[in-house]
Amino acid sequence: MSKYRGPRLRIIRRIGKLPGLTRKIPRKLNPPGQHGASFSSKKLSQFNIRLREKQKLRYNYGVNERQLLNYIKKARKKKGSSGRLLLTFLEMRLDNISFRLGFARTIVAAKQLINHGHLLVNGKLVNIPSFLCKPKSILKVKNSFVSQNLVKRNIESLEELLIPQHLSLNKDNLEGKVIRAVHRKSISLVINELLVVEYYSRKL
């Protein structure tokens, strides 16, 4: 399954807050389903705990199982913590950078923004959400009324737009810049990335 099209608040109630999936806050706190209240009091198995952490990454960043597995393999080939590298790859995706800059309200909306050709990277049109940005990459909204108006409305609708330290935003020119690679403290998602690496260790 590449795209989740079901109720997003249902996922939030099941595995916790996912800023990239939705900004809505569920009214109910119990997990979804008829036995949600009783299920929340049960002790989770180690496998279930790792599975939930993996699902957090999938739903928050909007990647499918194959993409996430490829990122894991890529992280394991490089020197350093595989978990940190995995988060770095996901955070440096174009759709996530656009979301963190406020160009879109969610990562799901950012994917649509990119697919429809509203963004330029280093002066070139990029319509691939998974495109990996690098330090010194410059993101700019396409010079058209539709694109500019759409992004301006998105930025204005965000009451608290906190730009992480590895990014900078010029609201007047609708231009963002990647200053450096993302730092672990700048990642807004509450996640234990080591559990995700452990989940996939049996598959590699």
C-alpha positions in Angstrom: 0.0 0.0 0.0 1.7 3.2 -1.2 -0.9 5.7 0.0 -3.2 5.7 3.0 -6.6 7.1 2.1 -8.5 6.3 5.3 -9.4 8.4 8.3 -6.2 10.1 9.6 -7.4 10.7 13.1 -7.9 6.9 13.4 -4.2 6.5 12.9 -3.4 9.3 15.4 -5.4 7.6 18.0 -3.7 4.3 17.4 0.0 5.2 17.3 0.2 8.8 18.5 0.8 12.3 17.2 2.0 12.5 13.6 2.6 16.2 12.5 3.2 15.2 8.9 0.0 13.3 8.5 -2.5 15.8 9.9 -2.8 18.9 12.2 -6.2 17.9 13.5 -6.5 16.8 17.2 -8.8 13.8 17.9 -11.5 14.3 20.5 -11.3 10.7 21.7 -8.1 9.5 23.3 -8.7 5.7 23.2 -7.5 3.6 20.3 -10.1 3.1 17.6 -12.4 0.1 17.5 -15.0 -1.5 19.7 -12.5 -2.7 22.3 -10.2 0.4 22.1 -10.5 1.3 25.7 -9.6 -2.2 27.0 -6.8 -2.5 24.4 -5.1 0.7 25.6 -4.5 -0.9 29.0 -2.8 -4.1 27.6 0.9 -4.5 27.7 2.4 -4.5 24.2 4.8 -7.2 23.0 8.3 -6.2 21.9 7.4 -6.9 18.3 4.3 -4.7 18.6 6.3 -1.9 20.0 8.8 -2.0 17.1 6.0 -2.3 14.6 4.3 0.8 16.0 7.5 2.8 15.7 7.9 1.7 12.1 4.3 2.6 11.3 4.9 6.1 12.7 7.6 6.7 10.1 5.5 5.3 7.3 2.4 7.3 8.0 4.2 10.5 9.0 6.5 10.7 6.0 4.0 9.1 3.6 6.4 6.3 2.4 5.5 2.8 1.5 7.1 -0.4 2.8 9.5 -0.8 -0.1 10.8 2.8 0.1 11.4 2.6 3.9 13.2 -0.7 3.5 15.4 0.9 0.8 16.2 3.8 3.1 17.2 1.3 5.8 19.6 -0.5 3.4 21.1 2.8 2.3 21.6 3.9 5.9 23.3 0.6 6.9 25.9 1.0 4.1 27.1 4.3 5.4 29.2 5.0 8.5 27.4 6.2 11.6 24.1 5.4 13.4 21.7 3.7 11.0 18.8 5.1 12.9 20.0 8.7 12.6 20.9 8.3 9.0 17.4 6.9 8.3 15.8 10.0 9.8 18.2 12.2 7.9 17.1 10.7 4.6 13.5 11.0 5.4 13.8 14.6 6.7 15.8 15.7 3.6 13.1 14.6 1.2 11.6 17.5 -0.8 8.1 16.9 0.4 9.2 17.1 4.0 11.4 20.1 3.5 8.4 21.9 1.8 6.2 20.9 4.8 8.8 22.2 7.4 9.0 25.5 5.5 5.2 25.9 5.7 4.6 25.7 2.0 2.0 23.0 2.8 0.1 22.1 5.9 1.0 18.4 5.9 3.4 16.2 4.1 0.5 14.7 2.2 -0.4 18.2 0.9 3.3 18.9 0.1 3.4 15.8 -2.1 0.5 17.2 -4.1 2.1 20.6 -4.3 5.2 19.0 -5.8 3.4 16.7 -8.1 1.5 19.6 -9.6 4.7 21.4 -10.4 4.5 24.4 -8.0 8.1 24.2 -6.7 11.6 24.8 -8.1 14.8 23.4 -6.6 17.9 25.4 -7.6 16.0 27.0 -10.4 14.7 23.8 -11.9 11.2 22.4 -11.7 11.1 19.2 -9.6 7.9 17.1 -9.4 9.3 14.2 -7.5 8.4 14.3 -3.7 11.1 11.8 -2.8 13.8 14.1 -4.3 16.6 14.4 -1.7 17.7 17.9 -1.0 21.2 18.8 -0.1 22.8 21.5 2.0 22.7 24.9 0.1 19.7 23.7 -2.0 17.3 26.5 -2.6 13.5 25.9 -2.9 11.4 28.6 -4.6 7.7 28.7 -5.4 7.0 28.8 -9.1 6.5 32.4 -10.4 2.8 32.0 -11.2 -0.3 33.5 -9.5 -1.8 30.1 -8.7 1.4 28.8 -7.1 2.3 31.9 -5.2 -1.3 32.4 -3.9 -1.6 28.8 -2.8 1.6 28.8 -0.8 1.0 32.2 0.7 -2.4 31.0 2.0 -0.8 27.9 3.5 1.9 30.0 5.3 -0.7 32.5 6.6 -3.0 29.7 7.8 -0.3 28.3 10.1 -0.6 30.0 13.5 2.8 28.9 14.8 5.3 28.3 12.0 8.6 27.2 13.6 11.4 26.9 11.0 14.0 24.4 12.1 17.6 25.5 12.5 18.8 23.7 9.4 16.4 25.7 7.2 15.7 29.3 6.4 12.6 31.0 4.9 12.1 34.3 3.1 8.4 34.8 3.3 8.4 37.8 0.9 10.1 35.9 -1.9 8.5 32.5 -0.9 12.0 31.1 -0.9 13.5 28.5 1.4 17.1 27.3 1.8 18.7 24.2 3.2 21.5 25.5 5.4 22.9 22.2 6.5 21.9 18.6 7.1 19.1 18.1 9.7 20.1 17.7 13.4 18.3 15.1 15.5 16.9 17.7 17.9 15.2 19.5 15.0 13.0 16.5 14.1 9.5 17.2 15.3 8.3 13.5 15.2 8.6 11.7 18.5 10.2 8.4 17.5 12.7 5.8 18.6 14.5 5.2 15.4 16.6 2.3 16.9 13.4 0.2 17.3 12.7 0.7 13.6 16.2 -0.5 12.7 15.7 -3.5 15.0 12.3 -4.3 13.3 14.0 -4.5 9.9 17.1 -6.4 11.1 15.4 -9.7 10.6 14.6 -8.8 6.9 18.1 -7.8 5.9 
